[in-house]
Amino acid sequence: MSATATRRARGLRVAAIVAVASMTLIVTACSKQGAGSSSDAGSSGATAAAAPIQGDITFNDTDLAKVDAALKAALQGKNLSSLDLAMVVNVAVDYWNAGKVGFNKGIADLGVKGTFQAPANGRLDQQLSIIQTLRGQSISAFSVSAIDPTAIKSPIQSADSAGIPVLAIDSPLPAEDGAALYLGTPNYEAGMKAGEAMKAALGGKGEVVILVGSLTASNAVQRIQGFEDALKGTAIKVVNKLSDGMDASNALTNAQTAIQTDPNVNGLYGVYSYDGPSAAQAVQAAGKAGQVKVISDDTDAQTLTFIKQGVIQASIVQSPYQQGYTGAYLLAALKVLGTNATMNIVKPYLESDGTTLSSGVGVLTQGNLSAFEAKQAQLGISG
């Protein structure tokens, strides 16, 4: 276990709910349509003994609280009046509501200007246009969840050359392109956790289809790799990976097609935030809730509802709030203190690759859903 992982396990920075959130919470074998129902048969008719899925919502809050404090101290007394920061995400979906709340809180605490931008339809040309517009408005620094790491390479390098720091969030970018730091989910680890959850839900046997918004985005590639690696040594086979082009309606169609055309498919993994609810809708409409297991990512309102109903067995969750909040402080530090000084501050908290500042990975189940919702409410996140 890495030093970061060890520190993460020490607990939540939000003291009011530490006692609730740090408990080991498990979906029991008798949960209604849950992952542990030994009576649930896969769509092929074979019954596999499922195992409980362990929940965890500690994320990396303890370390990020230390990073926030260190950055605040380093920026104390500096002139921040001219700063104008931006957070540019990959698509306008519910997932990023928490990121927007965190970013707005961060720039408010800093006392600087800032803007949150999201391409409405998750289109690459929209994201590139947003970045170009921000450059024309003399933005000081910006964070970005890149839709395509190759397409965004030139704008990132151009910004870096112009003295405009760029922070990669949600999906990493090559450091040589000008984004020296990545703040977000260690995506391979997230994929591994999704694979472990699927393995438990299926009892180690079955056929799975992966639903994803993009087969080229770095975060998706890493998650799928982690997912597949977690399934090695089992009798679970990934039989298809279906891209929906970041369109929820396409994701629903893909899920429907997957379970209608192959009766042996008894597991769906939804990588993007809307993919899990799309999979759950298809499974529920087909009358296969609890038979076709669904593991999702993120915390869309629909996802939480489907977890409560037992249609989604578990969701691998991130901390977009911290990507927004800590991201604002990192952008200010990168611009005012410089890259080297900022990297020296965060270095003790980086992952082994030396460039990733983890916002943590959680596993949400029926068992810890109430604790998670309490934590979100305390941060001011709704919807």
Order of alpha helices (4+ residues) and beta strands (2+ residues): alpha-alpha-beta-beta-alpha-beta-alpha-beta-alpha-beta-alpha-beta-beta-alpha-beta-alpha-beta-alpha-beta-alpha-beta-alpha-beta-alpha-alpha-beta-beta-alpha
